[in-house]
Amino acid sequence: MIYIVFAIIGALIGGLTARRRNGNRLDIAQYAAGYAIAFALLGLIITVLLDRLVI
């Protein structure tokens, strides 16, 4: 569940970053997807680490 939240946050940050840099719709979509993937991977790592530490 943590990685889903991280993916959504990453997509928002990516979209806002592309918009701030005056990107068109495709730029915004690409940044949102890239950031979402990166943040989801980070969230997945955090989820696995938390799971290993708790159990």
Beta strands, then each sheet from edge to edge (+ up, - down):
end
